[in-house]
């Protein structure tokens, strides 16, 4: 049934093959979804002789390939490709038995034990001295935050995609490949802020450009640092070039909506909660500069900046554990500004590694990404690393509770609502033989009551005439809007609704002179999608947004309603009504909820059971580890879940299965 090969030479079966397991583990420490072999194999006879001969002839720092083939019907298929490190072997010279540790052929054998070794990214040599292709360096234009002008001299940086490729080559002598759709920086035409924009810089290169060296980093450090700002995961696949390959993608990729197998009528299906994934607090930020207005353009602002900050998570989970998202690499915009423009004699960061957001346009055009000013210094047009600020990181991390910090009496907060159903858009079209243009209406939302409970306006800063909230002091505010949009046709109209529509919520910030400083857009159902417009009915949604308001700045909520005929060959007639709530979730004086989470969406529900997995079931499951399994205990109450840990014995198929899901089991 099984055949065993050392370096493609067949050897006798191991003595304890019946107990040998393959484990698939979602490892939260290294963020990998990987195969692993925890039980050692014992060989005698030819297997012992082969491994002992390797040890005697070439020493102990060698890997022997192990292949296991399984006969299914009349054909043998390979079910295990791995390695045996000679350094992990234990030889019993009296009994001629060798006990061997097995590691997989892609991550475990060549990467795991080397993941913390630092190297220069352009050295061009692997760990064992093999020639490898240096990481691609780009000349990247920087700007001066105080006035936004482009600096004359570019700095050399390396996108994280190229850094990962080089580090994997370095650890494996080029024998393991690298793939990542998420990090591929040449495919970002819309310019959205994702991890693909991150580039690695040496501090000295920022300060004194044209150095002939780069940051010395390790795979482990780079992965952890990127993951702290943009949640990642990785697994191992057979690459497009046939090599074993490390695939790094965004964390959501590993909760694929596709299904691999369904397991019905499980006996003793147990559900519990994975306390390893529960936290009582979260730490954001990085090592920041001591703010100096003479050389720094970004005035530190709570939650909207880069300094180290600690927030607690709401709820009563029985846990005392912190999620540490503080960067060890440097990301603070003020430190970057010092090194490139205002304090270039400061050599204290020369040996440090920086992560900086950059945008790739083509080989000759790469720029450090400028972001609009959020500080009270309205002269400042830009700063660095906007997507790495604490509030932006918080948006990307789904947690079991709201992110909160209570500072004191909330004496500047408010809550206002609409007191009537407000008709804010009327869109009609006659029947047409050609597609009809989308109609659009943009209006300020009328939240006209701040006094009838549960509404309030503690300091009188909300204006029910102009529908705006004005700040009395510089600070960070979390604003929230809850909307109900009702669609119908005019009374007595014989024309059907027949209109698809999209809603855009706009959190706008103005200065005291009524100049629009920010227009922050949130699209429902999406930036490109539309709700179906057949019939009448209501959609209810809510959205929060963190905003810096200087003293005298004010915030308003606007709404854009776009609609178009669902069937342009038919006439359409749509009326859209609004009611809702506008309020502060967190304020500069009271703190509060800085980022909301939906606990039911958090992946912490653990499903456990024992069941044999046939060879074909396991083979299907391993084809794409990111896909879900559907399980039930009664043949009908299905739960959708993903692999947490599977231990399966090769010989019998007996399996111990742990799956992870959310409270909705979807």
C-alpha angles and dihedrals in degrees: 000000000000132000125193127208133189109199087342092307114122116238134179120280116273115258095240101038093129090066098044114119136192113212125201107200134184096213113201092191096060095019091233132141098207147152115248137180114213101169119075122230123229121213132185134177112019094005092054092046093050096050094042089051091053090050093051097044104039106013134242102296094084139104123222115201117235122201124182120194124195125203112227107178108322097334132078117222128189110249100171134034113179148127137250113215107216088213089064095051124108114204121203099201094188096053095029091232124138123199112210137193113219122210128184121261100246119029106012101044102048109010113037096061092043100040095106098050111114122219141172108258095225100041092105095214130106125225089269096044099262118146112256132173112268118238113270113258122206129200101236125196118228130196137217107247094207093067106002096241120147114251117240097234124058122220125226114242138165124221114234091243091062091041092055092047091052095045092052090049089048094053097042105033086245094300095119122060132216131221132173128161089183096056100039099120098192092069102062105103096153093053097228118169108259137137090270088076094061119108131184121234136179112233092232091054090056092050100038109018126213099047116162093226139063136209115297106231141156132227090245095052095044093049093048093047095050091043091056090063103028113025110239140182135184142199139174125259141163102268129227088259093052096254124122102265140199110226116198118189139154114289094252090061089071091060093061116181091224120099126228106184139354122221115197134195098012113188115221096011104179128196123200138143129267105233090189087074097049122094137185096203143008130219119211135180138041142249102305136194122257098254114251116176091206094065105014127074099186114078107208112252125188113261093351096074141059106259122114111275133170124212131177128229118236120238137065105266112154095241140109105197135124128219102218112208096159112132122237089191114072118259106152111129092216094057090049090050091052094052097045101036126354108037108020092156090069102106096169091102097046095112096039127106120237130198112207131175112242134169124226116213100160139323092286099038120062123140137184105250115253119208130200117266118265100177129095090254096093092186090071109090102184150008139187133266100013092166091054095058114118096254092052092050089050090055091058097050116079108206137176094254144021118283106244144168122178113207104174141288112000094224099153102048129112145186122202132174142183115261097203141029102268121210103216105160137034117185125178138169134184118227111281139190091217132048114282124229119253113258119221135196124185119187141157111256117245109226095171106171127065101152111059111085133290082031120083142166106197099186100023093249097133116085113212091190098054095025097231141124116225123201120228094195141021113273154103121291131183109212125193132195126193115195136188114192116194119194125196143136126264115275110272094011115145090197117098123239093244095157130127113207145188128204125210121194113207123199103197128192122199131181122233089270090061093251113149107239102171137014110188113191131204119183128211124229086358142306091271102023133088134207114242109258103201112125128354129290148113136274119199122198140156136205137187129204133185112225135179112223121188119209105290096016116125136204128217134181118229129180133207119201117194121184140169136178113277088212109024092194087069128063117253135198121184134177120189124202130190140203130159152118133277119193148145116261093181132014138189093253103037107027112208134158108354098177128013124220133190106229093198090063094052115108102233105110110109123203118195135185143138121240136143114256114209120228091254093048091050092045091053092047093051094051089079117008091187092069124096132244122224113219136175140172098214107032094258115044096084126193123192112218142158134227116282096161135339123187111191129176110225096214101048105018091233107157139191107203131198119180131185126217142148127262090266089055088224 
